[in-house]
Amino acid sequence: MKNGEAIDLVGLIAQYGDEQKCRNYLEALRWHNGIRCPRCNGDKISSILKRDQYECDKDSCGYQFSVTAGTIFHDTHLPLTKWLLATYMLCQSRKGMSANQVKRMLGVSYKTAWYLCHRIRAAMAAAEAQPLSGTVEIDETYVGGKPPRGSKRGRGTPKEIVIGIRQRGGDLRFFHAEDVKSGTLAKYIRENVSEDVDMVMTDEFSAYHKALGNMEEKHKTVNHSTGEYVLGDIHTNSIESAFSLLKRGIVGTWHRVSAKHLPAYLDEMTWRFNNRKNPFLFRDTVRRMLNAENLEFKQLTAA
């Protein structure tokens, strides 16, 4: 299989069933323009065949390295074959993949599976993206355990807040927010929605009017509290369908997501959703993993 081709699970196993094939694949992705030293970026490189390593020229820095040096694969005790299988599973599972499922399918411990999934999610974290334009829908939802008996449903509950912004027919953004005050909403709108947007759709929540600022003249609403969900072309059904997918992942796949790690799961869901039509999602995810900073276990488990 060439780097630019899509792949299915059977092809993945056939093409990358041993460590050397995995290393060759990573090298082709990382150094498609020729091997460079990860320390000094030098291009005078010699091979150390017995160790699957390379050495930078002594006149440069003399650094000895492999294709995994400086990546999240560095110093891993897990075979690269299992890394690639786990990545494929997370990419292709529409509602996500639990660490328990990865544990069973790869034959590793739960701790290893959990850490592995989080490192892949870290590489999926959204990069710099173009502001959303056209028709944009904005809404918020609440995730977590059941609210205490007698507490209000929806806004005001002790659940975690997720703000969603979606360009109709385009990309999605999810954010773990502290509150739904107008200032908080304004920050996410300012950072993710183009001022040249054609239309902004929300429900009747009053904080959106102030949060939109100069975009208020392009603002259209539906009044959910009165049972109004669609008014011609005015609705928030697109962002609500994305929320539905997120909640099915939390309830049906991950079962429970802590507030601390919620942003990582949002990054995973957003990356997969925005690449839903990308036939090279697996390849592009592995490429991000080669460029992502390493995430240490102590960072994930710190209070």
C-alpha positions as MATLAB code, in Angstrom:
seq = 'MKNGEAIDLVGLIAQYGDEQKCRNYLEALRWHNGIRCPRCNGDKISSILKRDQYECDKDSCGYQFSVTAGTIFHDTHLPLTKWLLATYMLCQSRKGMSANQVKRMLGVSYKTAWYLCHRIRAAMAAAEAQPLSGTVEIDETYVGGKPPRGSKRGRGTPKEIVIGIRQRGGDLRFFHAEDVKSGTLAKYIRENVSEDVDMVMTDEFSAYHKALGNMEEKHKTVNHSTGEYVLGDIHTNSIESAFSLLKRGIVGTWHRVSAKHLPAYLDEMTWRFNNRKNPFLFRDTVRRMLNAENLEFKQLTAA';
ca = [
       0.000    0.000    0.000;
       1.245    3.468   -0.856;
       1.064    6.324    1.655;
      -1.631    8.130   -0.315;
      -4.056    5.214   -0.463;
      -6.958    4.478    1.867;
      -6.773    1.259    3.911;
      -9.152   -1.172    5.580;
      -8.475   -3.460    8.551;
      -7.555   -6.466    6.407;
      -5.126   -4.310    4.430;
      -3.671   -2.857    7.616;
      -2.902   -6.291    9.042;
      -1.501   -7.520    5.740;
       0.704   -4.494    5.158;
       1.857   -3.744    8.721;
       1.881   -7.139   10.399;
       5.449   -6.902   11.727;
       7.661   -4.295   13.351;
       9.911   -3.660   10.369;
       6.970   -2.921    8.084;
       5.604   -0.510   10.696;
       8.956    1.252   10.937;
       9.163    1.539    7.166;
       5.688    3.089    7.112;
       6.545    5.616    9.823;
       9.753    6.525    8.015;
       7.862    7.126    4.780;
       5.426    9.425    6.591;
       7.987   11.281    8.690;
      10.784   11.607    6.152;
       9.071   11.679    2.771;
      11.628   14.281    1.627;
      14.622   12.418    3.017;
      15.829   11.524    6.502;
      16.633   14.497    8.737;
      18.206   14.545   12.177;
      15.481   15.306   14.764;
      18.004   17.202   16.889;
      19.821   19.498   14.427;
      17.771   18.917   11.235;
      20.915   17.872    9.394;
      20.618   15.766    6.256;
      24.002   14.003    6.313;
      22.756   10.741    7.756;
      24.207    7.218    7.829;
      22.402    3.977    8.710;
      23.037    1.694   11.692;
      21.320   -1.349   10.202;
      21.713   -3.736   13.133;
      19.749   -1.419   15.426;
      17.201    0.076   12.980;
      18.782    3.445   13.746;
      20.522    6.325   12.005;
      23.440    8.553   12.917;
      23.826   12.220   12.149;
      27.194   13.257   10.709;
      29.839   13.846   13.380;
      30.448   17.347   12.014;
      26.788   18.178   12.700;
      25.765   16.699   16.037;
      26.510   12.961   15.876;
      23.073   12.107   17.298;
      21.943    8.492   16.968;
      18.203    8.117   16.461;
      15.384    5.999   15.082;
      12.135    6.971   13.369;
      10.376    7.084   16.755;
      12.843    9.554   18.324;
      11.117   12.651   19.653;
       7.632   11.251   19.014;
       4.946    9.721   21.205;
       6.291    6.301   20.102;
       9.642    7.012   21.772;
      10.674    4.582   24.558;
       7.413    2.653   24.195;
       7.417   -0.997   25.223;
       4.348   -1.660   23.093;
       4.943   -3.117   19.628;
       4.331   -0.679   16.778;
       1.887   -3.183   15.285;
      -0.385   -2.670   18.299;
       0.055    1.107   18.132;
      -1.167    1.127   14.537;
      -4.057   -1.241   15.268;
      -5.206    0.920   18.188;
      -4.982    4.042   16.045;
      -7.026    2.407   13.315;
      -9.710    1.338   15.809;
     -10.043    4.842   17.259;
     -10.214    6.346   13.772;
     -12.863    3.985   12.461;
     -15.138    3.742   15.526;
     -17.765    6.414   14.949;
     -18.716    6.621   18.623;
     -15.219    6.007   19.938;
     -13.509    2.967   21.422;
     -13.241    2.248   25.136;
      -9.960    1.361   26.801;
     -11.554   -1.924   27.917;
     -12.320   -2.820   24.319;
      -8.762   -1.950   23.253;
      -7.478   -4.043   26.159;
      -9.450   -7.090   25.003;
      -8.631   -6.705   21.299;
      -4.895   -6.063   21.707;
      -4.251   -8.342   24.686;
      -2.737   -5.625   26.881;
      -3.439   -4.411   30.409;
      -6.163   -1.844   31.050;
      -3.544    0.688   32.176;
      -1.621    0.255   28.914;
      -4.805    0.522   26.824;
      -5.992    3.634   28.694;
      -2.628    5.372   28.320;
      -2.373    4.351   24.679;
      -5.806    5.785   23.842;
      -5.031    9.075   25.567;
      -1.766    9.499   23.674;
      -3.585    8.949   20.390;
      -6.267   11.474   21.461;
      -3.550   14.008   22.279;
      -2.353   13.783   18.669;
      -5.934   14.281   17.468;
      -6.210   17.601   19.312;
      -7.432   20.296   16.953;
      -4.759   22.227   15.099;
      -5.073   25.757   13.803;
      -8.271   25.815   11.765;
     -10.034   28.320    9.567;
     -12.921   30.244   11.188;
     -16.324   28.739   10.501;
     -18.442   30.587    7.956;
     -21.636   30.217    5.934;
     -24.505   29.192    8.218;
     -23.254   28.409   11.709;
     -25.207   26.751   14.528;
     -24.291   27.231   18.195;
     -25.677   25.423   21.214;
     -24.593   23.961   24.512;
     -25.238   20.648   26.201;
     -24.604   19.053   29.574;
     -22.834   15.742   30.122;
     -21.997   13.651   33.156;
     -23.841   11.755   35.845;
     -27.477   12.161   36.726;
     -28.281   15.451   38.488;
     -29.145   15.244   42.201;
     -32.801   14.570   43.006;
     -34.804   17.764   42.887;
     -32.239   19.741   40.850;
     -33.131   21.443   37.578;
     -32.532   19.751   34.242;
     -30.466   21.509   31.583;
     -28.875   24.868   32.378;
     -28.018   25.176   36.043;
     -27.384   21.464   36.661;
     -24.049   20.301   38.171;
     -23.107   18.486   34.962;
     -20.179   19.439   32.728;
     -20.869   22.012   30.013;
     -19.971   21.404   26.378;
     -20.356   24.246   23.890;
     -20.774   23.168   20.282;
     -20.304   25.259   17.141;
     -20.904   23.710   13.734;
     -20.830   25.080   10.238;
     -23.802   23.625    8.423;
     -22.389   20.999    6.070;
     -18.896   21.683    7.409;
     -16.658   21.409   10.447;
     -17.476   21.045   14.112;
     -15.950   22.487   17.296;
     -16.537   21.185   20.837;
     -15.370   22.995   23.990;
     -15.495   22.107   27.673;
     -16.685   25.356   29.271;
     -16.930   26.577   32.848;
     -20.246   28.333   32.300;
     -22.627   29.654   29.651;
     -22.352   33.335   30.490;
     -22.343   35.754   27.574;
     -18.631   36.520   28.049;
     -17.696   32.838   27.838;
     -19.865   32.305   24.774;
     -18.426   35.458   23.159;
     -14.864   34.125   23.570;
     -15.605   30.879   21.737;
     -17.597   32.666   19.044;
     -14.865   35.253   18.499;
     -12.174   32.568   18.196;
     -14.090   30.197   15.919;
     -16.679   32.063   13.846;
     -15.807   34.368   10.957;
     -17.173   37.908   11.154;
     -18.260   37.396    7.539;
     -20.576   34.550    8.542;
     -23.871   34.517    6.604;
     -26.140   33.453    9.462;
     -25.866   32.308   13.087;
     -28.530   29.960   14.458;
     -29.144   29.403   18.186;
     -32.027   28.648   20.520;
     -33.745   31.383   22.533;
     -31.132   31.532   25.347;
     -30.700   35.258   26.021;
     -26.901   35.152   26.563;
     -26.359   34.557   22.836;
     -27.677   38.018   21.909;
     -24.945   39.812   23.851;
     -22.291   37.218   23.037;
     -22.686   37.652   19.278;
     -21.863   41.374   19.348;
     -21.599   42.666   15.770;
     -22.991   39.387   14.457;
     -26.319   39.913   16.218;
     -27.863   41.320   13.047;
     -27.255   37.914   11.420;
     -28.719   36.026   14.375;
     -31.786   33.789   14.025;
     -33.369   31.753   16.811;
     -35.826   28.951   17.449;
     -37.755   28.857   20.709;
     -37.287   25.358   22.116;
     -39.168   26.198   25.315;
     -42.381   26.542   23.323;
     -41.771   23.407   21.296;
     -40.428   25.251   18.254;
     -37.517   23.365   16.696;
     -37.649   24.183   12.987;
     -38.812   27.413   11.388;
     -38.130   27.068    7.690;
     -34.346   27.023    7.378;
     -33.870   28.208   10.963;
     -32.899   25.358   13.318;
     -30.040   23.949   15.375;
     -30.542   20.344   14.288;
     -27.015   20.007   12.863;
     -25.226   20.800   16.123;
     -27.767   18.793   18.107;
     -27.067   15.717   15.966;
     -23.359   16.142   16.792;
     -24.240   16.357   20.501;
     -26.267   13.170   20.119;
     -23.248   11.366   18.678;
     -21.074   12.659   21.536;
     -23.525   11.463   24.188;
     -23.837    8.035   22.586;
     -20.061    7.808   22.805;
     -20.026    8.819   26.482;
     -22.943    6.606   27.535;
     -22.545    3.652   25.192;
     -18.783    3.441   24.619;
     -16.738    5.189   27.298;
     -19.514    4.813   29.926;
     -18.004    7.494   32.108;
     -15.807   10.508   31.332;
     -14.207   12.624   34.056;
     -14.254   16.408   33.886;
     -10.446   16.379   33.782;
     -10.242   14.240   30.646;
     -13.412   15.458   28.919;
     -11.453   17.854   26.589;
      -9.432   14.899   25.255;
     -12.583   12.990   24.342;
     -14.006   16.115   22.721;
     -10.809   16.455   20.652;
     -11.123   12.840   19.525;
     -14.779   13.195   18.567;
     -14.142   16.487   16.759;
     -11.145   15.163   14.801;
     -13.038   12.066   13.693;
     -16.196   14.025   12.823;
     -14.360   16.655   10.786;
     -12.555   13.904    8.881;
     -15.636   11.724    8.356;
     -15.276   11.999    4.574;
     -11.490   11.692    4.587;
     -10.465    8.298    3.143;
      -6.949    8.841    4.542;
      -7.978    9.449    8.156;
      -5.727    6.673    9.499;
      -2.677    7.937    7.598;
      -3.292   11.548    8.632;
      -3.729   10.552   12.281;
      -0.463    8.591   12.322;
       1.268   11.578   10.722;
      -0.049   13.806   13.534;
       1.224   11.285   16.067;
       4.720   11.615   14.607;
       4.599   15.383   15.133;
       2.746   15.528   18.466;
       4.476   16.139   21.780;
       4.803   13.114   24.018;
       2.202   12.829   26.768;
       3.616   11.258   29.917;
       1.548    9.039   32.186;
       2.233   11.273   35.191;
       0.655   14.193   33.316;
      -2.543   12.215   32.775;
      -2.780   11.047   36.372;
      -1.736   14.277   38.121;
      -4.368   15.774   40.394;
];
